[in-house]
Amino acid sequence: MVTPTEFAFRTGWALWRLGWEAQIVMAYRMAGLVGAVPLPPGETSRMVDEKVKAFTDAAIDGSWALASGKSLDVATRAAMKPVQRRVSSNKRRLTRR
């Protein structure tokens, strides 16, 4: 069983990392939209399309975890995983040069 302190630390750290990587992705995309850096083809539509998929997967994964009797800690991490995976992937792809 995870203590409330461990849960807060794990979740807080995961959210901090997600927020940091999301800011990097947003900065690259904004720079691309104003023409400061080249964006890969289709990036503008990808920005919108991927969010629907990531958040849908997050809702489903988190809901299944809770419905299966998993703890809040496990369900929270399950829900965050699809979004974190997508953001990390975007960061790697956009910062590769």
N, C-alpha and C positions, 0 to 999 in steps of 0.2 A: 504494500500500500504506500502511496506517495503522500508525504506530509504536505500540509498547506504551504509551507515555506518552499519545499522543493517544487511543488506545482507552480507557485508564483515565479520562482526563479527560472525554471525551464521555459515556461510560457512567455515570461517577460523577455528573456534572451532571444527566443525564437521570433517574437514580434519585433524586437529591436532590429534583428538581422533582416527580417522581411522589409521593414520600413527603410532601412539603409539601402538595400539593393533596389527597392522600388524607386527611391529617389535618384539613383544612378541611371536606371532605365528611363525615367521621366526626363532627366537632364539631356541624355543622348537623343531621345526622340524630339524633344523641343528644339534642340540645336539643329536637328535634321529638318524639322518643319520650317525653320526660318532660313535654311540653306547653308548653315555654317558647317555641317558635316554631311556626307552622303548617307542616305538611308537605303537599306536594301529594298528591292522592288516589292510592292505590296505591303509595306510596313504600315501605312496609314490605315488600311482596312484591318490588318492583323491586330493593331492596337485595340480595336473594339471587339473583334470576333473572339479573341483569346480570353477576354475577361468573362464572357458569358460561359464558356466551357469550364474555365477554372473555378468560378464561383458555383456553378451547378455541381461540379464534381465535389467541391468542398462541402456543400450542403448535403449531398447524398452520403458521402463518406462519414461525415460527422453524425448524421442521423442514424445510419446503420450501426455505427459504433454504440450510440446510446441505446438504440433498440435492441442491440445484442447484449445489453447489460454491462457494457464497459464503463469504466470510471470516467468522470468528467475530464480528467487529465488525458486519458487515452483518446477520448472523443475530440477534444480540442486539438490535439496533435494530428489526429486523422483528418480533421477539417482543414487544418492549415497546410497540410502536405501538398495538395494539388496547386494551391496558390504559390507556395514557396518554390515548388519545382518549376513552375512557369516563369516566375520572376528571375530565379537563378539562371535558367536557360536563356532568357532574354538578355540578362546582364552579360553572360559569356559571349553570346552571339554579337551583341552590339559593341562590346569593348574589344573584340578581336580585330586586330589590324595588322 
